[in-house]
Amino acid sequence: MLKQSEYKQRLEQTQIMVLDDEPSIRWVMDRTLSQAGYITHLAADAPEARQLLKNHSIRLAFVDINLPGQDGLSFTR
């Protein structure tokens, strides 16, 4: 069983991706998650997000449903 300090350290190393075409949403999410200790990766569209998924160990993704080109629902499939 993990000690609380070990759990917190692992949690803070969690890499999260934010996929949103609105720069202000990406900025707010990045700032909030970074201040909480998470590693954030930002993408403005599906191709950029796919590249991030190839290059990083993303554990959680916040995906906008209304994206230009490919909508968020089809991206998650």
N, CA, C and O atoms as a MOPAC input file, in Angstrom:
PM7 MOZYME 1SCF
protein

 N      0.84200 1    -1.18600 1     0.00000 1
 C      0.00000 1     0.00000 1     0.00000 1
 C      0.88400 1     1.24500 1     0.00000 1
 O      1.88800 1     1.30400 1     0.71000 1
 N      0.50500 1     2.23000 1    -0.79500 1
 C      1.28600 1     3.45800 1    -0.89600 1
 C      1.05700 1     4.36500 1     0.30200 1
 O     -0.05500 1     4.49000 1     0.81700 1
 N      2.14400 1     4.99200 1     0.72600 1
 C      2.01800 1     6.02700 1     1.74300 1
 C      1.38700 1     7.24600 1     1.08100 1
 O      1.44700 1     7.40300 1    -0.13800 1
 N      0.78600 1     8.10000 1     1.89100 1
 C      0.12300 1     9.28200 1     1.34600 1
 C      1.09500 1    10.15300 1     0.55700 1
 O      0.73000 1    10.68800 1    -0.48900 1
 N      2.32700 1    10.30200 1     1.04400 1
 C      3.30600 1    11.13400 1     0.33400 1
 C      3.68100 1    10.52700 1    -1.02000 1
 O      3.87500 1    11.25500 1    -1.99400 1
 N      3.78400 1     9.19200 1    -1.08400 1
 C      4.09400 1     8.53100 1    -2.35200 1
 C      2.93200 1     8.67100 1    -3.33100 1
 O      3.13300 1     8.89600 1    -4.52500 1
 N      1.72500 1     8.53600 1    -2.81200 1
 C      0.53900 1     8.68300 1    -3.65700 1
 C      0.48100 1    10.08800 1    -4.23700 1
 O      0.22900 1    10.26100 1    -5.42900 1
 N      0.71200 1    11.09300 1    -3.39500 1
 C      0.67400 1    12.48200 1    -3.85200 1
 C      1.74400 1    12.72700 1    -4.90700 1
 O      1.49200 1    13.41600 1    -5.89600 1
 N      2.94200 1    12.16900 1    -4.70600 1
 C      4.02100 1    12.35800 1    -5.67300 1
 C      3.64500 1    11.74400 1    -7.01900 1
 O      3.86400 1    12.36200 1    -8.06100 1
 N      3.08700 1    10.55200 1    -7.01000 1
 C      2.67700 1     9.91400 1    -8.26400 1
 C      1.55300 1    10.68800 1    -8.94100 1
 O      1.54300 1    10.85200 1   -10.16100 1
 N      0.61200 1    11.15800 1    -8.13800 1
 C     -0.50200 1    11.91800 1    -8.68100 1
 C     -0.00900 1    13.19200 1    -9.34500 1
 O     -0.49100 1    13.56000 1   -10.41700 1
 N      0.94300 1    13.86600 1    -8.72300 1
 C      1.46100 1    15.11300 1    -9.26900 1
 C      2.27700 1    14.89900 1   -10.53900 1
 O      2.49000 1    15.84300 1   -11.30000 1
 N      2.73400 1    13.68100 1   -10.77700 1
 C      3.48100 1    13.39100 1   -12.00100 1
 C      2.55300 1    12.98100 1   -13.14500 1
 O      3.00900 1    12.70000 1   -14.25400 1
 N      1.26400 1    12.95100 1   -12.86900 1
 C      0.28500 1    12.57000 1   -13.87100 1
 C      0.26700 1    13.59100 1   -15.00600 1
 O      0.21700 1    14.80000 1   -14.77900 1
 N      0.31100 1    13.07300 1   -16.22500 1
 C      0.29200 1    13.93500 1   -17.40800 1
 C     -1.13800 1    14.02200 1   -17.94800 1
 O     -1.78800 1    13.00900 1   -18.20300 1
 N     -1.60200 1    15.25000 1   -18.11200 1
 C     -2.96500 1    15.50900 1   -18.55600 1
 C     -2.92800 1    16.31500 1   -19.84900 1
 O     -2.15200 1    17.26000 1   -19.99100 1
 N     -3.78500 1    15.92000 1   -20.79000 1
 C     -3.89000 1    16.65600 1   -22.04700 1
 C     -5.19600 1    17.45000 1   -22.06300 1
 O     -6.24500 1    16.95800 1   -21.65000 1
 N     -5.10900 1    18.67000 1   -22.54300 1
 C     -6.28600 1    19.51100 1   -22.74500 1
 C     -6.40500 1    19.76400 1   -24.24400 1
 O     -5.52400 1    20.37200 1   -24.85200 1
 N     -7.48900 1    19.29700 1   -24.82800 1
 C     -7.74900 1    19.48200 1   -26.25400 1
 C     -8.93800 1    20.42700 1   -26.40000 1
 O    -10.08200 1    20.05100 1   -26.14700 1
 N     -8.65300 1    21.64000 1   -26.80700 1
 C     -9.69800 1    22.65600 1   -26.98400 1
 C     -9.21400 1    23.68300 1   -27.99600 1
 O     -8.05300 1    24.09000 1   -27.96700 1
 N    -10.09900 1    24.10000 1   -28.88600 1
 C     -9.70400 1    25.07700 1   -29.90300 1
 C     -9.72600 1    26.51200 1   -29.38100 1
 O     -9.26000 1    27.41800 1   -30.07100 1
 N    -10.25100 1    26.73400 1   -28.19500 1
 C    -10.28800 1    28.07700 1   -27.60200 1
 C     -9.03900 1    28.31300 1   -26.75300 1
 O     -8.84700 1    27.63600 1   -25.74200 1
 N     -8.18700 1    29.26200 1   -27.14700 1
 C     -6.96100 1    29.52800 1   -26.38300 1
 C     -7.21700 1    29.87900 1   -24.92100 1
 O     -6.43800 1    29.49700 1   -24.04700 1
 N     -8.29700 1    30.59900 1   -24.64800 1
 C     -8.57000 1    30.98800 1   -23.25800 1
 C     -8.91400 1    29.78200 1   -22.38800 1
 O     -8.55000 1    29.74800 1   -21.21200 1
 N     -9.60000 1    28.80500 1   -22.94300 1
 C     -9.92500 1    27.58200 1   -22.19000 1
 C     -8.64500 1    26.80300 1   -21.91500 1
 O     -8.42200 1    26.33700 1   -20.79700 1
 N     -7.80200 1    26.66300 1   -22.94400 1
 C     -6.52900 1    25.95900 1   -22.73600 1
 C     -5.70300 1    26.64800 1   -21.66300 1
 O     -5.09800 1    25.98000 1   -20.82300 1
 N     -5.66800 1    27.97800 1   -21.67900 1
 C     -4.87700 1    28.73700 1   -20.70800 1
 C     -5.39200 1    28.50300 1   -19.28700 1
 O     -4.60300 1    28.23600 1   -18.38100 1
 N     -6.70800 1    28.60200 1   -19.08600 1
 C     -7.28700 1    28.40600 1   -17.74900 1
 C     -7.03300 1    26.98200 1   -17.25400 1
 O     -6.64300 1    26.78100 1   -16.10400 1
 N     -7.25200 1    26.00500 1   -18.11700 1
 C     -7.03200 1    24.60900 1   -17.72500 1
 C     -5.56200 1    24.36400 1   -17.40400 1
 O     -5.24200 1    23.69900 1   -16.41800 1
 N     -4.67300 1    24.89400 1   -18.22700 1
 C     -3.23900 1    24.72900 1   -17.99900 1
 C     -2.83500 1    25.34100 1   -16.66200 1
 O     -2.13300 1    24.71100 1   -15.87000 1
 N     -3.26700 1    26.53600 1   -16.42200 1
 C     -2.91700 1    27.23700 1   -15.18200 1
 C     -3.44900 1    26.48500 1   -13.95700 1
 O     -2.72100 1    26.28600 1   -12.98500 1
 N     -4.70100 1    26.07600 1   -14.00700 1
 C     -5.32300 1    25.38500 1   -12.87800 1
 C     -4.64400 1    24.04700 1   -12.60100 1
 O     -4.30600 1    23.74200 1   -11.45700 1
 N     -4.44800 1    23.25800 1   -13.64000 1
 C     -3.84500 1    21.93500 1   -13.46400 1
 C     -2.37500 1    22.03200 1   -13.07400 1
 O     -1.90500 1    21.25700 1   -12.24100 1
 N     -1.65400 1    22.96400 1   -13.65800 1
 C     -0.23800 1    23.14700 1   -13.31600 1
 C     -0.07000 1    23.57500 1   -11.86700 1
 O      0.83100 1    23.10200 1   -11.17500 1
 N     -0.93300 1    24.46600 1   -11.40900 1
 C     -0.86200 1    24.90100 1   -10.01300 1
 C     -1.16100 1    23.75400 1    -9.05200 1
 O     -0.68900 1    23.75400 1    -7.91500 1
 N     -1.93600 1    22.78900 1    -9.50400 1
 C     -2.23500 1    21.61400 1    -8.68400 1
 C     -1.11000 1    20.58400 1    -8.74900 1
 O     -1.15300 1    19.56900 1    -8.05300 1
 N     -0.10500 1    20.84400 1    -9.58400 1
 C      1.05400 1    19.97000 1    -9.65600 1
 C      1.06300 1    18.98600 1   -10.80500 1
 O      1.97300 1    18.16400 1   -10.90500 1
 N      0.06700 1    19.05300 1   -11.67400 1
 C      0.01600 1    18.13300 1   -12.80200 1
 C      0.88500 1    18.63500 1   -13.95200 1
 O      1.15100 1    19.83100 1   -14.07000 1
 N      1.31700 1    17.70900 1   -14.78800 1
 C      2.03500 1    18.03700 1   -16.01600 1
 C      0.97400 1    18.15100 1   -17.10400 1
 O      0.22900 1    17.20200 1   -17.34700 1
 N      0.90300 1    19.30200 1   -17.75700 1
 C     -0.13800 1    19.50400 1   -18.76100 1
 C      0.44900 1    19.59300 1   -20.16700 1
 O      1.55700 1    20.08500 1   -20.37700 1
 N     -0.32800 1    19.10400 1   -21.10600 1
 C     -0.00500 1    19.18000 1   -22.52500 1
 C     -1.23400 1    19.75200 1   -23.21500 1
 O     -2.35200 1    19.29500 1   -22.97700 1
 N     -1.03300 1    20.74100 1   -24.06000 1
 C     -2.14500 1    21.45400 1   -24.68100 1
 C     -2.18800 1    21.22300 1   -26.18100 1
 O     -1.15700 1    21.21600 1   -26.85400 1
 N     -3.40100 1    21.03200 1   -26.69500 1
 C     -3.59500 1    20.84900 1   -28.13500 1
 C     -4.79700 1    21.66900 1   -28.58000 1
 O     -5.79900 1    21.76300 1   -27.87200 1
 N     -4.68100 1    22.25800 1   -29.76200 1
 C     -5.76100 1    23.07500 1   -30.31400 1
 C     -6.63900 1    22.30000 1   -31.29100 1
 O     -7.73900 1    22.74300 1   -31.62100 1
 N     -6.16000 1    21.13700 1   -31.75900 1
 C     -6.94400 1    20.34700 1   -32.70200 1
 C     -6.57400 1    18.87300 1   -32.57700 1
 O     -5.62200 1    18.51500 1   -31.88300 1
 N     -7.34000 1    18.02600 1   -33.25600 1
 C     -7.15200 1    16.58200 1   -33.15200 1
 C     -5.77300 1    16.10700 1   -33.62700 1
 O     -5.16400 1    15.28200 1   -32.94600 1
 N     -5.25200 1    16.58900 1   -34.76100 1
 C     -3.91800 1    16.13500 1   -35.17100 1
 C     -2.83100 1    16.46200 1   -34.13800 1
 O     -1.94300 1    15.65000 1   -33.87900 1
 N     -2.91500 1    17.64200 1   -33.56400 1
 C     -1.94500 1    18.02600 1   -32.53300 1
 C     -2.08900 1    17.12400 1   -31.30300 1
 O     -1.09300 1    16.73700 1   -30.69100 1
 N     -3.31800 1    16.79600 1   -30.94900 1
 C     -3.56200 1    15.92000 1   -29.79900 1
 C     -3.03300 1    14.51100 1   -30.05600 1
 O     -2.46700 1    13.88800 1   -29.15800 1
 N     -3.21200 1    14.00700 1   -31.27300 1
 C     -2.68800 1    12.67400 1   -31.60600 1
 C     -1.16900 1    12.62300 1   -31.45100 1
 O     -0.61900 1    11.62900 1   -30.97800 1
 N     -0.50400 1    13.69000 1   -31.84800 1
 C      0.95200 1    13.76000 1   -31.71100 1
 C      1.34800 1    13.73400 1   -30.23400 1
 O      2.30600 1    13.05900 1   -29.85800 1
 N      0.61900 1    14.46000 1   -29.40900 1
 C      0.90200 1    14.44800 1   -27.97000 1
 C      0.71400 1    13.05100 1   -27.39200 1
 O      1.50800 1    12.60500 1   -26.56400 1
 N     -0.33300 1    12.36200 1   -27.82600 1
 C     -0.58400 1    11.00600 1   -27.32700 1
 C      0.53200 1    10.04400 1   -27.73200 1
 O      0.85400 1     9.11600 1   -26.99000 1
 N      1.11700 1    10.26200 1   -28.90100 1
 C      2.23100 1     9.42100 1   -29.34700 1
 C      3.50100 1     9.67900 1   -28.53500 1
 O      4.27900 1     8.76000 1   -28.28000 1
 N      3.70400 1    10.93400 1   -28.13100 1
 C      4.97000 1    11.33400 1   -27.51800 1
 C      4.97900 1    11.38100 1   -25.99700 1
 O      6.04300 1    11.52500 1   -25.39500 1
 N      3.82300 1    11.26400 1   -25.36600 1
 C      3.75400 1    11.40400 1   -23.91500 1
 C      2.85400 1    10.32500 1   -23.31500 1
 O      2.01400 1     9.74800 1   -24.00600 1
 N      3.03700 1    10.06700 1   -22.04300 1
 C      2.20500 1     9.10000 1   -21.31600 1
 C      1.01400 1     9.83100 1   -20.69900 1
 O      0.96600 1    10.06200 1   -19.49100 1
 N      0.07100 1    10.18400 1   -21.54200 1
 C     -1.11500 1    10.91000 1   -21.09400 1
 C     -2.00400 1     9.94700 1   -20.30700 1
 O     -2.32200 1     8.85500 1   -20.77900 1
 N     -2.39900 1    10.36400 1   -19.10500 1
 C     -3.24300 1     9.52600 1   -18.25500 1
 C     -4.69100 1    10.00500 1   -18.21900 1
 O     -5.59600 1     9.24300 1   -17.87800 1
 N     -4.90500 1    11.26900 1   -18.57300 1
 C     -6.24400 1    11.85700 1   -18.53200 1
 C     -6.32100 1    12.93000 1   -19.60700 1
 O     -5.35000 1    13.64800 1   -19.84900 1
 N     -7.47900 1    13.03600 1   -20.25100 1
 C     -7.65200 1    14.06100 1   -21.28400 1
 C     -8.97500 1    14.78900 1   -21.08800 1
 O    -10.01700 1    14.17500 1   -20.86000 1
 N     -8.90500 1    16.09900 1   -21.18300 1
 C    -10.09500 1    16.93600 1   -21.23900 1
 C    -10.27200 1    17.30100 1   -22.70800 1
 O     -9.41100 1    17.95100 1   -23.30100 1
 N    -11.39500 1    16.88100 1   -23.29400 1
 C    -11.59600 1    17.03600 1   -24.73400 1
 C    -12.86000 1    17.84600 1   -25.00500 1
 O    -13.94500 1    17.50200 1   -24.53700 1
 N    -12.70600 1    18.91500 1   -25.75900 1
 C    -13.83400 1    19.73500 1   -26.19600 1
 C    -14.66100 1    18.92700 1   -27.19200 1
 O    -14.11000 1    18.25900 1   -28.06700 1
 N    -15.96400 1    18.98900 1   -27.05700 1
 C    -16.84200 1    18.25000 1   -27.96400 1
 C    -16.90900 1    18.91900 1   -29.33600 1
 O    -16.91300 1    18.23500 1   -30.35900 1
 N    -16.96200 1    20.23800 1   -29.36100 1
 C    -17.10900 1    20.98800 1   -30.62000 1
 C    -15.75600 1    21.48200 1   -31.11600 1
 O    -15.35700 1    22.61500 1   -30.84900 1
 N    -15.06500 1    20.62200 1   -31.83700 1
 C    -13.77200 1    20.97600 1   -32.41600 1
 C    -13.91500 1    21.15000 1   -33.92700 1
 O    -14.74200 1    20.48200 1   -34.54800 1
 N    -13.12800 1    22.03100 1   -34.52000 1
 C    -13.14200 1    22.13100 1   -35.98200 1
 C    -12.47000 1    20.89500 1   -36.59300 1
 O    -11.49500 1    20.37600 1   -36.04900 1
 N    -12.98900 1    20.44500 1   -37.69800 1
 C    -12.38500 1    19.28700 1   -38.36500 1
 C    -12.93600 1    17.97800 1   -37.85100 1
 O    -13.70100 1    17.31300 1   -38.55000 1
 N    -12.56700 1    17.60000 1   -36.65600 1
 C    -13.03400 1    16.35000 1   -36.05600 1
 C    -13.59100 1    16.66100 1   -34.67800 1
 O    -12.91000 1    17.26700 1   -33.85000 1
 N    -14.83000 1    16.24800 1   -34.43200 1
 C    -15.42600 1    16.55800 1   -33.13700 1
 C    -14.79400 1    15.71100 1   -32.02800 1
 O    -14.20100 1    14.66400 1   -32.28800 1
 N    -14.93100 1    16.17600 1   -30.81400 1
 C    -14.29900 1    15.53000 1   -29.66900 1
 C    -14.75700 1    14.10300 1   -29.43100 1
 O    -13.96200 1    13.26200 1   -29.01200 1
 N    -16.03700 1    13.81500 1   -29.69300 1
 C    -16.53800 1    12.45400 1   -29.48500 1
 C    -15.86800 1    11.46100 1   -30.42400 1
 O    -15.43800 1    10.39200 1   -29.99000 1
 N    -15.77600 1    11.79800 1   -31.69300 1
 C    -15.12600 1    10.87100 1   -32.63000 1
 C    -13.62900 1    10.77400 1   -32.35000 1
 O    -13.02300 1     9.73000 1   -32.59000 1
 N    -13.02900 1    11.84600 1   -31.84800 1
 C    -11.60700 1    11.79200 1   -31.49100 1
 C    -11.35800 1    10.76900 1   -30.38800 1
 O    -10.37000 1    10.03600 1   -30.44000 1
 N    -12.22400 1    10.71100 1   -29.40800 1
 C    -12.00200 1     9.79800 1   -28.28100 1
 C    -12.19300 1     8.33800 1   -28.66300 1
 O    -11.73000 1     7.44800 1   -27.94900 1
 N    -12.85200 1     8.08600 1   -29.75100 1
 C    -13.04200 1     6.69300 1   -30.18300 1
 C    -11.77900 1     6.21600 1   -30.81500 1
 O    -11.70400 1     5.06900 1   -31.25600 1

